[in-house]
Every structure is written in structure tokens, then in C-alpha cells.
Amino acid sequence: MNIKALISEIRFKSGLSLKLNENDIVVVIGPNNSGKSAALKDMLAALRDGIPGVVLESVTITRLTPLSELERDLDPYVGANDQINVQNHSFPKSVLAHWWEGPRRPVGPFLVERIVSNLSTRERLADCDPPPPFDRRQGFSATHPFQHFFKDDALEARASDLFRRAFKKDFIIHRGASVNIPAYIGGRPKVLPDEDRISGSYLDRLEALDKLETQGDGMRSFASILGRTLAESKPILLIDEPEAFLHPPQARLIADIIAAESTERQTFIATHSREILQGLLGNHAARVSVVRLTRTASGGSAVHLPSADIAALWKDPILRFSNVLDGLFHEAVVVTEADADCRFYESLAQCTTPSGQLPDIHYTYSGGKDRLPVVVKALRKLGVPVATIADFDLLNNETPLSLIVEAHGGDWSAIKPNWEAVKKTVEQSSTFVGADQFKTQMTDLLKLIPSGTAVEKSILSRIKSLARNASPWDHAKRSGLTSLPNGEPTRRAKALLADLNAIGVFVVPDGEMEGFCRDVSGHGPRWVEDVLKLDLATDETLANARRFMGEVVTHLNGKLV
């Protein structure tokens, strides 16, 4: 009995309304305790009983199979007083019309089992227990994937091929058991010329393998999702945390399988895994949309990113291959320019923020200033609070600074006057080497290099020093606000940094990360490695760093109220 139906609309309690198509993949994400699993439970309860849930207000279902077809398929099970008795369900035939008419009416307990595959974590683990035998002649008799594999050799072989990709082992159904239908894993025994798959000698070799039911949670969970996805034709699939118990490569694989095998059904997935997102988006981005849930003191919210936007974001290599997407599963994100910056600022926040005041922050990096607006824009589209931390030389160029401001929702035209004043002050500084002097000194240094030999280290150092002194912004990056004259220039610079801080852009006032502690030598990862040996919570040289990171955390906490 194949019943066709689709969820045409979902309304969240926060006000979000989703219009859906019949092969959509909707991924529900968010921080811990944001309501991801509850959303799937609400969906099932709304379809079965019409009850509003914790996260969802209502679910609208469109019935595609005619009522007359349902009644025809159930006629063999109609008994006395027009009572239908089938698979532990008993109900009057007249109830079918009530269940199957009206888009906002629930479909009832019997029909919901025919149109929804509900794969919670608990049910997946129990799914690998061997099911009982079934009657091939009864249309409702086979309800378990193993029973369908028992009936269909080709379907079992397909499942085994996919299972082998994950675990390097075959998946084999035992066809000779009379009490139940177990599954085994290992190298598939060959059927010899005088055997078939119920021959005693063949079964002896099969039973020497491991039973699936005795294996670890990851293997059983994978097998359950694989089985339900391949063997069932129900039009709606709900999967809670498919990544549970799986290693990252297996999580990506099962997500790809779910999408590839669900082209004629709707799929709703609650996940806390970047790997699941990657597996779904790898080959199926056009069908995937994302709903991000959050829960704050003022209530919950839901933000939807349609499939077209998801597909566009997925084309960006920074978002596709970095850990940026992990930020979707946290309360907030801090974006920096480099990985070493992430390590320092994360350690600083953890050591200096009072217990209970530090939100669940994900730290990621863009790989350069030009990529910052791309990362910020992608995260904010899904309602993720973001703070950007960058060195003082971010103020050097209008682009990417203006793009970063706009990505944070700021008004560049309001910020631009102070920025222009700061830029003019920095570039009129007399502390750097002008163009003519730079060319003369560089020419003199190049003359010191003999032909046909390696360049001496001392000369390379002098060239690097000259290059640094040729740019006023190199000096500004090393010194930050102290590189500016007192009075109006410093006042304008502080006003500019305050305006940027208000929208979530935090420019290091000491110039660069290393400027917070000049007592430690080195740069980048080496500096971070040494500075982390200090007491971050009390060391006097890091007072400015603690104050700066406190402002970042305060800003993010304000976004979570």
C-alpha cells in the first residue's frame, strides 16, 4: 500500500512559515537545546493528532492518493460493523474519510505509520533486532527493511554495496531462519554450484560471520537508516541526528545516501553535524534548505535559508572546505583573519570570562581580510550572531572594510567620515620612508648583493626593515592608536572603533594581536604558543587584551538576549 502525500506548509511558533515541495530536504540546525529534535517530534504529533507542539504551531499536509484508493486497498480487512482490523489497528471504515480530508486535519495513528518513516536515535538501534517472518501474500505483512531485503535480492545487494563503502564489509540477510530474519556482516559467502542461499552448508558459512545486532551503535544506526531509506516508499522521512555514533566520513556518506535515495520523498533532518550538511550539499544542494533554531530568554526564533541561497554559498571554497559551517551549531561565532588568532582569543575568553557569562562561541578564520565579509554574511543570513576581530590595518582600504561593515548590517555612509579622517592622518605621518627615499635606499641595498651568490641574511633583514618602514600602515599596525597624534586624530580614531564595535567589528586598538604583549617575541603561531604559557587571567601585560575580549563577549551576549 503506497500512499502519496506531502507536507505543503510548516508554521513555526516564532512566526516563520515554510512552503514545501514533494522532494525537498529540510535540515534543522542550531545550538544545543534549541529545539531541533523537538521540531521533528512536533511534526509527527501534528500529523498524527493535530496537536500544536513546542517549536511548531501547525503542519499542513496535502493528500495526493484518492480516498477511494485507500478504501479499496483496505476492503479485505473490513469486518463486522464496517470495522477495519489491520496490523494491530482497529477503527471504523468511516474514520478514513475524516483522516483523509482537510489539509489541517491529522491523518490519524494508522495512516501516519503509512506515510512517515520516523527514525529517532533510539528506534534506529532497535531496528537491527531480527524481525519475525512475514506472509508474502499479505500486503501489510512486510513492515521491516530486513523483510523487504528478504523478498528482493537486488535490493539487498544494493544495500550491501552501500554498507561496504562505509565499513568494508558485506551486509547479508539470513534466508534460512524460521523464527526471525537476522542480518550478518562480513565477507559474503560464495554460493557453490550445488548450493543455494538456504542450503545448510551455505548457512553454516554465513552463520560463522558476525550478527549485525551484536555490533556497535554506529554500524547498527547506519544500517537502520540505510534500510529505511532504501526499502520504504513512505513519502515523508524524519531523521533525528543521523550522525549519532558515526565517524565523520560515515556521516558524510549516510547523508549523501539519504539525499540520493530520497528523490521522491520529503526528508526532514535534525542535526548537529557539519559532516551531515556537507554530505547533503555535495551533490544535492539544489534540494536542500536550512532552518536554524535558537532559544533565548525572550523566546525561540527560526531563520530559513532557501535552497537557492544554500547552493550559492556552497560554491564558495572557504565555506565548503573550512570549519566555518560549524558555527551554525553554536550560539555565536568569532571570525578572525588567521588560525593563530582564533587560538589566542578563544583561550583569552575562556580564562577571563566569569563562569556562566561565556556563551557557546565557535572560533573560525577567513584566511585573510578579503574573505571576512563572505564568512560574516553567510553566518548572519542564518541568524548567527557574529563578531569580527581584525588588526588595525583593516582600516587601510575602503574595501574590504566597507563590505565587512555592510555584512554586519552597518551603515558605511555613517562610518565613512571618521574612517577618512583616520586614514588621512595615518598616511600623512612623517614616520615612514617616502617613495623617492625608498627607491634610493633599496637600490643601495641591492648593490650590496654579489652576483651568483646567495643573499646574506643581514641584507635580507635590512630589505625587510626598509619595506616595513615604507608603509605608514605597517607602522600603524605595529602601534595601533598610539601611532596617531594626540587630540582630534586620536578622538576620531576612537570614535571610529566604537562605531565598528557597536555592529560587531572589533579592530585591535594595540595594532595587532602581538601588540597586546610585546614582552613576548615572535609572530603568529610562535607568539601564541609562548603567550599562552602566561597566566592569561592575571598577567599585567595582557590587561588590554582582557579588556578587549571582554567587549567582544559582551557584544555577543547582547545579541543572545
N, C-alpha and C positions, 0 to 999 in steps of 0.2 A: 504494500500500500504506500504509494509515493504521493504525499500531499504537498502541494506547492503553495507557498505563502511568503510574504516578505514584511519586514518591519519598515514602514514607509516614513515614520517620524518618531523621534525621541525628544521629549522635553525634559530638561534638567530643572531642578528646583531653583537653580541660580538664574534661570531665565533663558539659557541657551536652548535653541531648537535646531535639531538636525533633520534635514530631509535626505532620505537614503534611497539608493538603487539596489537591485537584487544581487549584485556580486561585489558590493562594497566590503572593504576591510577597514574596520574602525578600531584603532588602537587607543586604549585608555591608559594614560600615564599620569605621573605625579609623584610627589614626595611620599614618604611613609605616612600611613593613616590619613590619606587624602580622600579615600572613598573609591579606589579603583575596583577592588573586589566587590564592594557593596553595590557598585553600579551594575555589575553582571547579575548579582542576586536580585536586585530590584527589577531588572529586565525580565528575569524568569518569573518572578512573583506577579509582575504586571500582566504578562502573557497568560499565566495560569489562572490568577484570581482577580486581576484588575485592581490590585492594591497599590496605592502610591508608596514609594519607598523612601529611603534616607537620602539618596542622591537624585533619583529620577522622580519626576512628577507624573509622567504618563508615557505610555508606549502605544503607538498606533500601528495596527497590523492590517495588511491588505491580503485578503484571501483570494487566491488565484484558482484553486481547484473548485469546480462547481459542487454545491451541496448534494446534488443528485448523484454525483460520482461517489461521494463519501457514503451515502446511504446504500448505494449498490454494493460497494465493497464490504459493508458491514451487514448486509442482509443475511449471510449464512450464520451470523452469530445472534440473530434476533430470536428470543424465546417467548415464553408465555408473557402476556400483557405487554407485548412490544418492548420487552426488556432486553437490552444488548448485554451480553456477557462475553468478555474477551480479555485475556491476559490480566487477570486479577482486577479488572474494572467491570462494574455493573452500573448501567444507567438507562433511563427510558430513551427510546429512539427519538422522541420529540425534543430531547435536550440538544441533539445535534444542531438543529436549526438555530437554537438560542446561541450556541457556541460559535456558529459559523456565519453569523450575520451581524453587521455593525462593526465598524473599524475600531471602536474603542472598547468593545466588549472583550472580556477574556475568552480564550479558547478552551478553557477547562483542563482538568488534570489528564484526561485520556489523550486529547489531541496535542497538548503541549509536548507529550512524550514522542509524538509522531513528527513534530516539526522542529524540535530543538534538541541538539546534542549539547549537553551541559557537562563540561569537563573541568571540575574542580580538582584541586591537588589531591584531596582525599579519595575521590572517586577514581582518579587515574591509577593510584597504587592498588586499589582493589580490583581494577579492571583486568588484571593479568591472572587472577584466580581462574582456574579452568571452568568454563560454563558447562551446563548439562547438555545432553544430546537434544536434538530438536526433530520435528516432523517436517520433512521437506514439502509435504502436501499442504501444510497449513501456512497461509500467507503471513500470519503474525508470529509464527513459531521462532524464526531466527531473529534474535534481537542483539546478539553479541558479535563483535568483529570476528572472533575465532570461529563462530558458527558460519559466518559468511565465507571465511577463508576455507573452511572445510568443504563448502559447496563448490568453490571456484578455485581451481588450481592456478589459473593465470593471475587472479587477484592475490593469492598467497605469494606467488613468485615475485610479483611486483613489490609487495610489502617486504619480502626478504631482501630484494636488491637495495631498497632504500635503507633498511635496517643495517645491512652490511656496510653501507657508506659511513654510518655513524660508529659502528662497533667492530667492524672487521669480522663479523660472524653472521651466519645464516639464521633465519627465523623459519622454523618448521612446525607445522601443525601435525599432531598425532592423529592418524585416521583409524586406528585400530582399537581405541579405548571404548569401553561400553558404558562406563559410569560418568565420564566427563570428557572434555576436549582440551587437553593440555597443549601448551606450546613449548618447544625446545629450542635452544640456541647452540650454535657451534658449526662445525663443518657438515654440510648436508650429506648424509649417506647416499651413495650411489645405488640405484635400483638395478640389481643384476638381471641377466637375461631371463632367469627362471623365477623372478620375483615381481611383485607389485608393492604398493605402499601399505598394504595391510598384511603382507607376508610376515610370518613370525620371525624369520631371520632378519628381515629388514627392520622390523620394530625393535629387535634386540639391539641392533646397532644404533638406532635412533634413541632408545632409552638409556644408552650409555652416555648421552650428552647431558647438559645441564638443563633443568627445567627453568623456564622464564620466571615462574612465580617465586623462585628461590634467589633471584638475582637482586642487585642493588636497586635503590629507588630511581636512579637516573635511567637505567635500562628499562625498568617497568613503566615509568612515566612516558618515555619516548615511544615505547611500543603501544601504549594506550592511545596517545594522540595519533600515531600513525594508523592504527587500526580504525579508529572512529572516523578519521579524515578520509581514508580510502574506502571503507566498507559501507558507510552510512550515506544515504541520499537525502537526509533531512536538510531543509533549506536554510536553517539558522544554526550556527555553531558558536558556542560560548566557551572560551578557554581562559582560565584564570592562571596566571603566572606559568606559562609553558616552559619558561627557563628553569623552573624549580628542579634541583638535583642534577642539572646538566652542566657540562663544561662548555665554555664559550663556543668552540667550533660546532658542537652538537646543537646548541641553542640556535645558532645561525642556520644550521641545516634544517632543523624542525620547523623553523619559521618559514623558510623557503618552501618546504614541502606543504605546509598548511596553505600557503597562498597559491601554489601551483595546482593543488588538488581541490581548490575551493572556487573554481571559476563560475560555478552555477549555484553558489550559496552565499549568504551573507555571513561574515565572520567578525566576531567581536572579541578582542583580546585585551585583558588587563595585564600589564607587565611592568617590571622594574628593571628592564634589561636593555642596554644598548644593543647587545647582540641580536635580540629578537627584532628590534627595529631595523638593524642592518640586513638581517635575513629577509625581512618582508620587502624592504625597499630595493634590494639588489636587482631584482628582475620584475617587480610588481608595483613600482612606485605610483603608477597611474591610477591604481585602485585603492591606495592607502590614504586614509586621513587620520588625523591625530586629535584626540581630546585630552587636554591637560587639566586635571583637577587639583585644586588646592583647598585647604581648610584653615581658616584663620579665626581669631576671636570674634570677628564681626560676621562670620558665616563662611560658606563654601563658594567657590567660583569654578566655572568651567569655560575654557577657551578652546575654540576649534580652529585647526589649521587644515584647510581643504586639500584634497589630493593634488590639485594643480600647484599649490604653493609648496607642498612637500616635495613634489617631483623637481621643482626648480631648485630648492635648497639642496637636494640630494646630488645635484650636478656639481656642487662646489666641493673640490677635493679636501679643503680644510674641514668641512663638516662631515664629509664621508669617511675620512680615514683618521681623524683625531679623536680625542675623548670629549669633544665639545658636547655631543649629544647626551653624555652622562648628566649634564646639567639639568636636563628635563626632569630628572628623577630626584632632584634636591629642592630645598626651599628657595635657594638663591645661588647666584654664580658670581664669582670674581674672575674677570678676564685680565690677563697681563700680556706683556709682549713676549716673554720667554719662560721656559720651564723653571729656570732657577728662581725667577721672581715669584712663581707660584709657591715654591718650597718655602721661601723666606716669609712671605706674607701669611701663608697658612699656619706656619709654626708660630709666628708672632701673635696671630689672632687666638690660637688655642692656648697660648701661655699667658695672655694678658687679659682676656675677656672673662669677667666673673661667671661662675657656674650658673647655668640657666639662662644666660643672656646671649649666648652664641647660637645663632641659627644654623641649620644644616646647610653649609655652604660647599659648593663644588668649585674647585680652582682649576682653571684651564688657561691655555695661552694661544695666541693667534699666530705666532711666528712672524711678527713684525707689525708696525703701526698701520700699514695699509690694509691689513686683514682685520683689524679691530672692528670696524663698522659692520663687516659681514657677519662676524660672530655675534655681536650685540644685537643686531637686527633680527637674526634668526631666533635667538632665545626670547627676545621680547615679544615676538609675534605669538608665542605660546604662553605669554603671561609670566615669564620667569623674571623675577627681579634681578637686575644685573648692575654690578659696579665695575668700572674700568679703571685700572691703575696703570699709569704710564709715566715715563721720565719727562723731565722739564722740556726737552727738545721736541716734545709733541707740539709745542706752541710755535715751532719753526715755520710750518707751512699751513696755509688755509685748508688745503686738502692733504691729509685725511681728517684734520681736526673738525672741520665743519660737518663732514659726514658722520663722525663719531657723535657729535652733538645732536644731529638730527636722528641718528639711530637710537639715542637715549630719549628721544621725544622733546629735545630742547629747541629753542628758537635761536638760530645762528645770528639773525639780524640784531637781536638784543645783546648778544655776547660779543659780536664783532668789534664794536668801538674800543672796548678795553683791550681786546686782543691786538688790534692795530697799534695801539699806544705802546703795549709791551714789546711787540716785535720791532717797532721803530727804535725804542730805547736800546734793546739788545744790539741791534745792528749798527747803531751809532757809537757803540763803545770803542774806546781807544786802546783797549787791552788786547786787540788781536792784530795780526800782521796783515797789511793791505795787499792788494793784488800785485802791485809793482815790486814791493819788497819781497813778497813770497817768491816771485819768479826769479829775482836776483839771488836770493839765498838758496833756492832749490838748485839753480844752475851751478852755484859754487859747490854744493854738496855732491852733485853728480860728477863734477870734475875730479873728485877725490877717489872715484871708483876706477881702478885699473881695468883695462880690457882683458878678457879671457880668464878672469878670476872670480871667485865667489865674493859677494858683497860682505864687507866686515859688519859684525853685529853692531859696533859702535856707530857706524854710519847709518845703518837702518834705524837705530834708535833716534838719531838726530833728524832723520827724514820724517819719522812718525811724529816727533815732537813739533816740528815745523808745520806739518799738516794739521795737527790739532789746533795750533795757535792761529791758523789761517781762517778759522771759522769762529765768529762770535758765539755761535750756538754750541760749539764744543765747550767753550768756557762757561756758558750758561748752564749746560748740562752738568758740569762738574760742581758748580757752586749754587745753582738754584736762585732763590730770591736774593741771596747775598751778593749776587753778581750785578744787581741793579743799584743805581744811585738811590740814596735816601730821599724821602719826601714824596712828591707826586708820582714818580715812576714806580716806587715800591707800593704805594697805596693802590694804584691802578692794577698792578700785578696781583695783589692780594684780593682785590675785588673780582678780578677775572677767575682766580682759583676758587673763590667762594661760589661764584655763579656756576662754574663747572661742577663743583662738589654737590650742589643742590640737585642736579639732574643725574648724578651718579658717575661723573667723570672725575677721577682723583689724580691730579698731577703732583708728582713728588716735589714738595717745596724745597727739599735739600738737593734738588737737581736730578739725582738718580738713586736707585736703591742703595748703592755702595756709599752714597753721601750720608746715609744715616749713621754710619760708623767708619770714620776714616782711620780709626786706630787699627783696623784690620786691613791688611793689604790684599791685593788680588782683585779679580773682577769676575762677575758672573758666578758660575758653579763653584769655583775655588773660594771666592769670597763668602758665599753662602755656607759652604762646608765649615769654614773657620768661625764665622759669626754665630752659627748655631751651637757652638761649644760654649758660648757665653750664657749667662742667666738672662734669658730674654725678658723675664718679668721684672727684674730689678736693676740690671746694668745701667749705670747713669748715661753712658754714651748712646743708648738706644731709647732715650726718653722721647725724642721727636718721633721715632718710628712707632712707639707705642701710642702716642697721641694721634698720629696719622691713621693707624689701623683702627683705632677706636672710632674715628669719624666714619670710616668705611663700614664698620659693623653697625654703628648707629643708623646710618642711612639705610642699610638693608633691613634692619629690624623695623624701621619706619614703614617700609613697603609691605611688611608682613602683618601689620595690624589689621 
